[in-house]
């Protein structure tokens, strides 16, 4: 048998309840099963999903996805990147980036050229069309970032950025060790 409510842990959670059940065995209550909301990885994914969806909606004016935006942002320096380097920078696995790059080539946003220093390697560059779209969308992306920072204020936003960098760096160290 299960009760209908248990205590919620989290922001302002004191005294708040959810319909997360408390397990009842032999007539006595046990500690409620932890809600998925108590997991840091869940909260990070939840925040990412919300912010990603908001940005994606704004970029759709040019039929550009967030992932395509990241590629154009990296390539806007006109330096060109190898697919491996680009995959790491835009946070995509190599096969997924290859499919995205194929679509972006077909749309005239990027092009591939042989690396002049190593003919076995391919470098990816933004086209003039890709750079023009990037220039039109950059203010939209910047405004989106400013709105997020304004929500928290400058000091909390800076602290959040530092914590996320520490988390990413710490995770890399944990993965190696």
Residue, then its C-alpha position, 0 to 999 in steps of 0.5 A: x500500500x502507498x500513501x499519496x504524498x511525500x516530502x519534496x526535497x529541493x528549492x523551497x521544498x520545506x513542507x511542500x509535497x509531491x505525489x511521489x509515494x511513500x512506501x508503506x510496509x507492515x503498517x509502518x512508513x519507510x523513508x520515501x523513495x528519492x525523487x529523480x529531482x534529487x539527482x544533480x545530473x537530472x537537474x543539469x539535464x532539465x536545465x539544459x533541455x529548457x535552455x536548449x529548447x528556448x534557444x532552438x525556438x529563437x534560431x528557427x527564424x533562420x532554420x538553424x538548430x542549436x547544434x548548427x549554431x555551435x558549428x557556425x560559432x566555432x567556424x566564425x573565426x575563419x580558421x577551419x577545424x578538423x572534424x575531430x576538433x570540431x566534434x569536441x568543441x561543439x559537444x557532439x560525437x563524431x558520427x552525429x557531427x558528420x551527419x550534421x556537417x553533411x546537411x550543413x554542406x548541402x545547405x551551403x553553410x559550411x564546406x570541407x577542404x583538404x588540409x594543406x599540411x596533411x592531405x589525409x585530413x579534412x578541414x571544415x570552414x564556414x561559407x560566406x552564407x554560413x557567416x552571414x547567418x551567423x552574423x544575423x543570429x549572434x545578437x539573438x544568442x547573445x540576448x538569450x545568454x544575457x537574459x539567463x544571466x539577468x535572471x540570476x544576477x551577475x555574481x550568481x551567473x559568474x558563480x554558476x559558470x565557475x561551478x559548471x567549469x569545475x564540474x566539467x573539469x572534475x568530471x574529466x579527472x574522475x573519468x581518467x582516474 
